[in-house]
Amino acid sequence: MNGNGMRVVVVGAGLAGLTAAVDLVAAGADVTVLEARDRVGGRMHGIPVSEDAFADGGAAYLGVRHTELLAMLRENGLGLASTGMVGDSTFLVADRHTTTASRMPPLDAIALGDLFDRLEELVEQVVPAAPWLSPRAESLDRLTAARWLADEVGHPDARTFFPLFIGEMMAADPAAISVLHMAFYLSSGGGIRYLNAFQGGAQEWRIDGGSHQLCEALAAQLGDRVRLGEPVYAIDQEGPDTVVVQCGSAGDGTRSQYRADRVVVAIPPLLAQRIEFRPGLPSPRATTVTGRGCAIKVHLSYPAPLWREQGLSGWSVSTHGPLLSTVDDSPPDQSVGVLTGFVTGAAASSFSALSPVQQRDAALEHARRLFPQLPPPTRCTVTDWVAEEYSRGCYAALFGPGDWLKLGPTLTAPHGRVHWAGTETSLEFFGLMEGAIRSGRRVANELTHGAEPASASRKVMSL
């Protein structure tokens, strides 16, 4: 594989863009990575939880099937931390506080089993490599997951559990996604049981010290090829040979240009849709019903994992927010205790509308009701992905009714000399770190086998 000196601009220094850039440099391409933020990592972001420890503000978990990610961690000398839990779970169901050894909330087991059976039936109907070609694609893509629940599921316990499950798995409000998107997401990630499992599943490990370290390691390999504070607002294809990427910040009025032979756009669909492409895109990257991933993380720090002394695992589920679930994310050395709270789905939209003080107060009050025996946390940090300008949500974009039929067939189709990466372009592990890496590898391979040789990438103007 040989890039033959072609000039490539990669838009976005998240995991997908950095993966593509590293692979392209190894193949001989001259690469420049443009990132709007003042940091690399995108939706992988380290949050300080003590003087010496970080937790994952964004993407965090992985499992044995995430082979590309595991290989990349080994190559960069990064280790794993088990998410294994010992102790009882805590539940707040309809304001009733209970603790039990089970990981499932105290709801009707038969009703939940029937719900999962119905979901499995939907997952089996999806064509994973082309969900828009699934036998019932048109009807499933028209129907929202909320409407499906209302039509197909009668038991109140199943109806209570469903939005909690979809929120945890997909960071989605069931009213905002199509049934086809829900079924595809669950299939793409390895199936319901794998996605939902800690031991032996997609949530078996964290990256020891935080997933942001991987992006920082990739960026270190690229050195000054990575340019921070460069939001892209336009991409012009000047004739058949050159692409001009226009960057600029409305705040200070600066403008800059980068010329290249090829461009890789490795940012979420809602951000890509904001870029002005000349000539225009033949089909959109997002529509008016494409949604933001509805996820907010709250990190509560304690001197140590004090809940373990009470025989608790730190795992909780609540039927009302804001903290719909919590998990013990303490580092292996237990130098600090970390409870991570997840605010997802409709609850995330409401929580995001609060002021920072209101968010903190609501999170602390909920934690007090869940774990009344714990002292107040020493830190409370909120990472609001719903409001994040350069992510437009997390874990991934949410495909609304009609999106898969409209967007799916062109997810990875190049637009002239513009190519696409990002976890939302991966039909394997869509929305996960593994999907991001696979998309970066795909597009690097695409370019090195299709691009013509050219001279070095360069910045040509700065005003």
N, C-alpha and C positions, 0 to 999 in steps of 0.2 A: 504494500500500500504506500503510495507516494503522493504528497500534496504538491510537489514540484514548484514550491515558492508562491503558490497562489495566495492572493490577499483575501483574508476572510475577516469580517467584522461579526462578532457575536454580541447580540443585544441581550443582556441579562446575565448576572454573575451568580445565579442560583446553581443548584447541583447539576441541572441539565446543561446549562450554558458552559459551566466550568469543565464538565466531563467532555463535551464536544471540543472545547478549546484545547484541552490537554491532548486529546487524541489527534486533533488536527496538527498541533505543533509537532507531535511525534512523527506524523506522516510527512513533515516538511513544509507545511503551510506557514505563512506569516500571519499571525492572528492578533487582533485587538479585541478586547472584551470591554464593552461599555455597560456600566451599571449606574442607575439613577441614584441609588442610596449612597451613603457614606460608609457602607460595609458590604462585604460579600455574604452570600448564603441565602438570600431570598427568604423563603419560608422555613429555613433552618436558622434558628436564632438563639444564641446562648443568653440566658438571663442570670445575673448574679444572685445567688441565694445565701451567700455568706462572703466573707473576705476572700475565701480560697476556692469556692465551689460554684459551679454553674448548673442550671437545669435547662431543659429544652422548652423554649417559648413557642416553638413550632413543631416541625416533624421530629419524632422521637423514637418510634418503635420499629423493630424488625424481627424477622424470623428466619428459619433455616432455608426457606424457599427463595429468599432474597439473595441469590447467588452472586450477582454483579456487585451489590453493595458489600457483601461480606468479603469478596475478593479485594475490593478497593480499600476497605478498612485494613485488611492485612498488609497491603502494599504500602499503606501510609502509617503503619505502626500503631494503629488505634485499637483499643480493646473493647470488650463487651461487658455490660453489667446486667445481671439477671433481674427480671421483673418478678421473680417468684415471691409469693406472699405467704406468710404464716400468720395465722390468727383469724379472728372472726370478722365478718363483714358487718357494715352498719347500713341500715335502711331507714329512710323517712318516706313512708308511703301513706299518703293522705294524712300527713301530720302525725302518724303513729311511728314512734321510734322503736326499732328492734335491732338486735344483734344476733347473728347466726353464723354457723360455719359455712353455709352455702354462699356461692357467689351470685345466685339468682335472687331477685327481690321476692318477698312473700306474696306472690300473686298466684292465681290458679295455674298449676303446672300443666294440666291437660289443655287449657286454653292457649298457653304459650307454646306448647308442643304443636298444636294445630296451626298456630300462626307461622311457626318455623317451617312446617310442612308445606304450607301454601307459598311461602317465600321460596323454598327449594324448587317447587314446581315452576315458578317464574324464572328462576335462575337457569333451570334446565332448558328453557325455551330459547335462550339467547345464543346467537352465533358469536362467540367471543371475538373472533378475528374481524367481524364486520357486523356489529349489532344492528345496523340499519337494514341488513338483509335477513334478519330473523323472521321466521314464518309469520308472526303476528306483530311485526315491527310497527306498522302504521297505527294500529289500535293501541298498542302498549305505549307508544311515544306520545299519543294524544292525551292519555289518561294520567292524571297526577297520582302520586302515591297516596295522598290524603283521600282522594275520591275512591281509589281502589280499596282502601281500608274501610271506608264508610259502606261500600257496596258489598264487600266480601267477608268482613270480619264483624261478628256480632257481640262477642263476649267483652264486657267492659274492661276486664283485666288485660286482655290482648290489646284493646284499643289504648289503654293507658301505657302499656309497655312499648308499643310500636314506635312512637316518636322518640322515646328515650334510646331505643336501639338504633334507629336511623340517625339520630343525632350523634351517637357515639361512633358509629361505623363511618358515616359520611359527612358529618358536620352539616346536616341538611334539615330543613323544615320540610316535612312530607308534602306540604301544599306547594312547594316550589320546584319539585323535581318530577320528571315523568317516571312512570313505572319501568319503561325500558332503561332509563338511566340507572335507576335503583338496581334492577336485575343485572345489568351489565357490570356495574361497580362491584357488586358482591361476587360475580363470576370472575371478573378480572383479577380481583385480589386473592383468589384461591378458594373461594366458596365461603359460605356463612360460618361454618364451624372453624375453619382456619383463621379467618379474619377476626373472629370473636374470641379466640383463645390466647391465653398467656403462655402456659407451658405447652410447647410443641406447636404454637400458632404464630400468627403475624405480630404478636406483641410479647414475644418471649424475652427479648433483650432491648436494652438501650445502649447507646454508644457511651462508654465510660468517659465522663467528663463533658459530655454534650455533643450533639450531632454537628454543631457549628464548626467543630474542629476539623471535620472532613473538608468542608468548603474552604476553610483557611489553609489547609494543607495543599489543596489543589491550586488555590490562588498563589501560594508561595512558589509552586513550580512554574507558574506563568510570569511571576515577577511584575515588571512594569508594563507588561502587555495588558494588565487590568487597569482600567481608568474608572475611578469612582466619581460620583457627582455629575454624571453625563446622561441625563434623561433624553431619550430619543423621541422626537416628535414627528419626523418625516423620513421616508426612505424613497429616494428617486432612482429609477433605473434609466441612466443616460445612455441610450442606444443599446446595442447588443452586448457590450463588453464591460460596462462600468456601473457600479451602484454607489450612490452617494447617501450616506447616513447623516441626517441633520440632528444635532443635539442642541439643547438650550434650556435655560431655566428662566421662567417668567419673573422670578423674584429679583434677579440681578441683571437681567437683560443680556447675558452672555450667550453667544452662539458659536458653534464649532461644527466642522464637517470632517467626515472620514470617508475616504474612497476605498473601494474594495472590488474584487471580482465576484465575490459571493457574500451574502449576509445570512446569518442564522439568527432567527428571532426566537429566543428561548425565554419568553415571559408568559404569564397567564393570559388566557384568551381575552378577558375584559380589558387588559392593558394593551394587547396587540391591536384590538379594535380601535383604540384611541389614536394610534399612529396613522398619519396620512401617507398612503402609498400612492406613488405616481409612476406608472399608471395604476389605477385603482384595482383593488382585489376583485376577482370574478365572483367570489363568494365570501361571506363574512367570516371572521374568527369567532364572533359572539353575536347573539341576537338580543332583542329587548327582553326576552325571558331567561336568558342565561344569567344565573345568579352567582353571588359570592358565597364561598364556603363559610358557613355560619359557625365560627369557632372563636372562643376567647379562652385563654388559659389564665388561671389565677394560681400563683405560687405562694404558699404559706410556709415560712421558715420557723423552725424551732431549734433549741439548743441540741437536740438529739431526737431520734424517732420515738418520742415519749409514748405514743399510742401502743407501741409494742409491749411496753411494761404493763399495759392494761389488757393484754391478750387480744389486741385488735390489729388487723392487717393494714388499716388505713383506707381500704377499699370501701366505697359507699355508693349508694344510688339513692337519689331523691326524685320523687315524682313532680316536684315543683322546684323552680330555680331559686337563686341563680346557679348554684353548683349542682348540676344534675348528676355528676359523679366525681369522686375523688380517688386518687391512687397514691401510694407511697412511692415517691421518686427520690428517696434519700440515697446519697452516694454509698458505695459498698463499705467505705471506712466509717460510716455513721458519724462523720464529723459534724454533720448538720442534719436535722430532720426536715424533710420536704414533703409536704402534701400538695399535689397538683390537682386543682379543681378545674373541671371542664364545663364551660357554659356553651351550649350548642343549640342549633336549630332556632326556633322562634325565640327562645329565651335569650339567645345571643344578640338578636336584633334589639330587644328591649333593653338589655344590659348595656349595649354599646351606646344607647341614647342617654345614659346617665352621665353625670359629671364624674371626674376621677374620684372625688371624695365620696360621692354616692355609691360608686362601684365598690370602693374599699369597704364602706360601712355595710353594704349588703352582703358582701363576701364574708366578712368577719362575723356577722350575725348568723349567717347560715352555718359557718364552721362551728360556732358556739353551740348551735342546736344539734349538730351532728356529733360533736365531741366535747360535751360539757365538762369533762374531766381534764381537758387540756388547758394550759395557761394561754393567754393571748400570744399570737405568733410574734417573733422578733422582726419579721419583714412580711409585707404583703405586696406582691407585684402583679399587675394586670397587664397582659399582652393581648391587645384588642386587634385581632386580624380583620374584623369587619370594617374597622375604620382606617386600616393601613393603606395609605395612598398607592404604594408601589407593590401591593399584593392583590388587593381587591378580594380579600377573603382567604381562608385556609380551612381545610386541608387542600381543596382543589375547587375549581369552578363547578357549579351545579348546572347540569343541562336540564332546562325546563321543557315543557310540552312542545314537541315538534323539533327540538334541537338536534337530536341524533340524525333524523332524516335530512335535515338541512345542513348540518355541520360535519357529520361523520364522514361522508365520502371524500371530503377535501381536507381532512385534518392534517395530513402529511404531504399533500400534493404541492410541490414548489410553485411559487408565483414568479415565473421567470428565473431570476438569479437569487430570489429570496427563498430560504428554506426554513422549516419549522421544527422546533424542539420544545421540550417541556413535558411534565408528567401528564398533562391533559392530551398530549398527542400520542401517548403510549397505550396500546390496546392490551398490554400486559401490565398488571399492577398500576393501573390508572389511579392517580392521586397519591401514590406512595413514593418514597425515596427511590425504591427499586425501579419504578416506572420512569422517574426522571433520568436516572443513569442510562437505562435502555434507550430512551429517546435521544440522549446525547450521543450514544454510540451509533445509533442508527443514522443520525444526520451526518456525523463525521464520515462514516462509511459511504454515505450517499455522495458527499462532496468529493472525496478523494477518488472516487471512481467516475465522477461525471464532470468535474470542473476542469477548465483549460488552464495551462500554466500562465502565470503573470508575475509582475514585479511586486515589490514589498508594499504592504499596507502602510498608509501614512496619514497623519493629520495635516490637512491642507489649508485650513483657515481658522482663525480665532479672532473674534471681534470683542 
